[in-house]
């Protein structure tokens, strides 16, 4: 499993972010223990910035050395390191927190197998793709000016507006295919104020079922059982 989700792959902590912050302001901050999916002996303490709400089980992004990594809030900070010396939690991910039962199980497996808890967490996480924010895309719908009968429109633009008439907003690719135009026509119409854009979560695509595909080869006994069930 890749430790970092894709959205963290190219990110690095801002240089000098901790050095320029007023250390005195950090003294009274809340601290939390964050377990990282790495073969480390224990969770690390981090400072929680003002206005950030975190609780045990939350998935967070934290700095580790010169990079950022994923972690899970494991509890309150130990207080072993002065708060002003701790680095800040960077982000709380928009995902459901890890259940307390699973966190207890990870601790139990770690103790039973004498394995670092972070290594057990890494196995428990499996894939981190579910923690990433959903991808979005722009879809297009007619703007209010598109209904002006005095507008002089090209045939291509008229087909685009006709394709959208009384229908849902569509992506540039969908709309271009339906109207028989290039995507550049769609984007030009948006720039001209004839179309307006709306952001939506990208729909997942799945292969269409093939009703003509041959089924598995059945043994004589399986065929007899299938025929009996069909009657």
C-alpha positions as CSV (number, residue, x, y, z in Angstrom):
1,X,0.0,0.0,0.0
2,X,1.2,3.5,-0.8
3,X,1.5,5.4,2.5
4,X,0.4,8.7,0.9
5,X,-2.9,9.2,-0.9
6,X,-2.5,10.6,-4.4
7,X,-3.5,14.1,-3.3
8,X,-0.6,14.3,-0.9
9,X,2.0,13.0,-3.4
10,X,3.2,16.4,-4.6
11,X,2.6,18.4,-1.5
12,X,5.2,19.5,1.0
13,X,4.8,21.5,4.2
14,X,5.3,25.2,3.9
15,X,8.9,26.1,4.7
16,X,9.4,27.9,7.9
17,X,5.7,27.8,8.9
18,X,6.5,26.8,12.5
19,X,9.5,29.2,12.9
20,X,7.5,32.3,12.1
21,X,4.6,31.5,14.4
22,X,4.4,33.0,17.8
23,X,5.5,30.2,20.1
24,X,3.7,31.8,23.1
25,X,0.4,31.4,21.3
26,X,0.9,27.7,21.0
27,X,1.4,27.0,24.7
28,X,-2.3,26.7,25.5
29,X,-3.3,24.8,22.4
30,X,-4.8,21.3,22.4
31,X,-2.4,18.5,21.5
32,X,-3.2,15.1,20.0
33,X,-1.4,11.8,19.4
34,X,-1.4,10.9,15.7
35,X,-0.6,7.4,14.7
36,X,1.1,7.2,11.3
37,X,0.9,4.2,9.0
38,X,4.6,3.6,9.3
39,X,6.7,1.0,11.3
40,X,7.2,3.5,14.2
41,X,7.1,2.5,17.9
42,X,4.4,4.9,18.9
43,X,2.1,7.8,17.9
44,X,3.5,11.3,17.7
45,X,2.2,14.4,19.4
46,X,1.0,17.3,17.2
47,X,-0.5,20.7,18.0
48,X,-4.0,21.5,16.9
49,X,-4.4,25.0,15.3
50,X,-7.1,27.3,16.6
51,X,-10.5,26.7,15.0
52,X,-9.6,23.1,13.9
53,X,-11.8,20.4,15.5
54,X,-10.3,17.0,15.8
55,X,-11.3,13.9,17.8
56,X,-10.0,10.4,18.2
57,X,-10.3,8.5,14.9
58,X,-10.2,11.5,12.6
59,X,-8.0,11.1,9.6
60,X,-5.6,14.0,9.4
61,X,-2.7,15.3,7.3
62,X,0.4,16.1,9.4
63,X,4.0,17.1,8.6
64,X,6.7,14.4,9.0
65,X,10.2,15.7,8.2
66,X,10.1,17.6,4.9
67,X,6.9,16.0,3.7
68,X,3.2,15.5,4.6
69,X,1.7,12.2,5.5
70,X,-1.6,10.7,6.5
71,X,-2.4,9.8,10.1
72,X,-5.1,8.9,12.5
73,X,-5.8,10.8,15.7
74,X,-5.2,8.2,18.4
75,X,-6.0,10.3,21.5
76,X,-4.9,13.3,23.5
77,X,-1.3,14.4,23.5
78,X,1.1,12.9,26.0
79,X,2.5,16.2,27.1
80,X,6.0,14.8,26.9
81,X,7.1,17.5,24.4
82,X,6.4,21.2,25.1
83,X,3.5,22.4,23.0
84,X,5.4,25.3,21.5
85,X,7.9,22.7,20.0
86,X,5.2,20.6,18.3
87,X,4.3,20.9,14.7
88,X,0.7,21.6,13.7
89,X,-2.0,19.3,12.3
90,X,-2.3,20.5,8.7
91,X,-5.7,19.3,7.7
92,X,-8.6,17.1,8.9
93,X,-9.8,14.9,6.0
94,X,-13.5,14.8,5.1
95,X,-13.9,11.1,5.9
96,X,-15.8,9.2,8.7
97,X,-13.5,8.7,11.7
98,X,-12.0,5.3,12.3
99,X,-14.2,3.4,14.8
100,X,-12.9,3.0,18.3
101,X,-13.3,-0.8,18.1
102,X,-11.0,-0.9,15.1
103,X,-8.5,1.4,16.9
104,X,-8.6,-0.9,20.0
105,X,-8.1,-4.0,17.7
106,X,-5.1,-2.4,16.1
107,X,-3.6,-1.8,19.5
108,X,-4.4,-5.4,20.5
109,X,-2.8,-6.9,17.4
110,X,0.3,-4.7,17.9
111,X,0.7,-5.9,21.4
112,X,-0.1,-9.5,20.6
113,X,2.3,-9.7,17.7
114,X,4.9,-7.4,19.1
115,X,4.6,-5.3,15.9
116,X,4.8,-1.5,15.7
117,X,1.2,-0.1,15.9
118,X,1.8,2.0,12.8
119,X,2.7,-1.1,10.8
120,X,-0.6,-2.7,11.9
121,X,-2.5,0.6,11.0
122,X,-0.9,0.4,7.5
123,X,-2.4,-3.1,7.0
124,X,-5.8,-2.0,8.4
125,X,-6.0,1.0,6.0
126,X,-5.5,-1.0,2.9
127,X,-6.2,1.6,0.2
128,X,-6.3,5.3,1.0
129,X,-8.2,6.3,-2.1
130,X,-11.5,6.4,-0.1
131,X,-10.1,9.3,2.0
132,X,-9.5,11.5,-1.0
133,X,-12.1,14.2,-1.7
134,X,-14.4,13.3,-4.6
135,X,-13.2,14.6,-8.0
136,X,-15.4,17.3,-9.6
137,X,-16.1,18.4,-13.1
138,X,-17.7,21.4,-14.7
139,X,-21.1,21.0,-16.4
140,X,-22.8,23.5,-18.7
141,X,-26.4,24.8,-18.8
142,X,-28.0,27.7,-20.7
143,X,-27.5,31.2,-19.3
144,X,-30.3,33.6,-19.1
145,X,-29.0,35.5,-22.1
146,X,-29.3,32.4,-24.3
147,X,-33.1,32.9,-24.5
148,X,-32.7,36.3,-26.2
149,X,-34.4,35.8,-29.6
150,X,-32.4,38.8,-31.1
151,X,-29.1,36.9,-30.8
152,X,-27.4,35.9,-34.0
153,X,-26.2,32.4,-33.4
154,X,-24.2,30.0,-35.6
155,X,-25.8,26.7,-36.5
156,X,-23.3,25.0,-34.1
157,X,-24.3,27.2,-31.2
158,X,-28.0,26.6,-31.9
159,X,-27.5,22.8,-31.8
160,X,-25.8,23.2,-28.4
161,X,-28.7,25.2,-27.0
162,X,-31.2,22.8,-28.5
163,X,-29.4,19.9,-26.9
164,X,-29.7,21.6,-23.5
165,X,-33.3,22.6,-24.0
166,X,-35.5,21.1,-21.2
167,X,-32.7,18.7,-20.3
168,X,-30.0,18.4,-17.6
169,X,-26.7,20.2,-17.5
170,X,-23.9,18.3,-19.2
171,X,-20.2,18.1,-19.3
172,X,-18.4,19.6,-22.3
173,X,-17.6,16.2,-23.7
174,X,-21.2,15.0,-23.4
175,X,-22.7,18.2,-24.8
176,X,-20.3,18.3,-27.7
177,X,-21.0,14.7,-28.6
178,X,-24.8,15.2,-28.5
179,X,-24.7,18.5,-30.5
180,X,-22.1,17.3,-33.0
181,X,-19.6,20.1,-32.2
182,X,-16.2,20.4,-30.7
183,X,-15.6,21.1,-27.0
184,X,-14.1,24.5,-28.0
185,X,-17.5,25.6,-29.1
186,X,-18.9,24.8,-25.7
187,X,-16.1,26.7,-23.9
188,X,-16.4,29.7,-26.3
189,X,-20.1,29.9,-25.6
190,X,-19.4,29.9,-21.8
191,X,-16.9,32.7,-22.3
192,X,-19.5,34.7,-24.3
193,X,-22.1,34.3,-21.5
194,X,-24.4,32.0,-23.4
195,X,-23.7,29.1,-21.1
196,X,-23.0,29.0,-17.4
197,X,-21.0,26.4,-15.5
198,X,-21.8,24.4,-12.4
199,X,-19.5,22.1,-10.5
200,X,-20.6,18.6,-9.7
201,X,-19.0,15.4,-8.4
202,X,-17.8,13.2,-11.2
203,X,-20.0,10.2,-11.8
204,X,-18.3,6.9,-11.7
205,X,-18.5,4.9,-14.9
206,X,-19.1,1.1,-14.9
207,X,-18.9,-1.3,-17.9
208,X,-22.3,-2.0,-19.4
209,X,-23.6,-5.6,-18.9
210,X,-23.3,-7.7,-22.0
211,X,-26.5,-9.8,-22.4
212,X,-25.1,-11.6,-25.5
213,X,-22.1,-13.0,-23.6
214,X,-22.0,-16.8,-23.2
215,X,-22.3,-18.0,-19.7
216,X,-20.0,-20.5,-17.9
217,X,-19.7,-24.1,-19.1
218,X,-21.8,-26.3,-16.9
219,X,-21.3,-29.9,-16.0
220,X,-24.2,-32.3,-16.8
221,X,-25.1,-32.3,-13.1
222,X,-25.1,-28.5,-13.0
223,X,-27.2,-28.3,-16.1
224,X,-29.8,-30.8,-14.6
225,X,-29.9,-28.7,-11.4
226,X,-30.4,-25.5,-13.4
227,X,-33.2,-26.9,-15.5
228,X,-34.9,-28.2,-12.4
229,X,-34.7,-24.8,-10.8
230,X,-36.2,-23.1,-13.9
231,X,-39.3,-25.3,-13.7
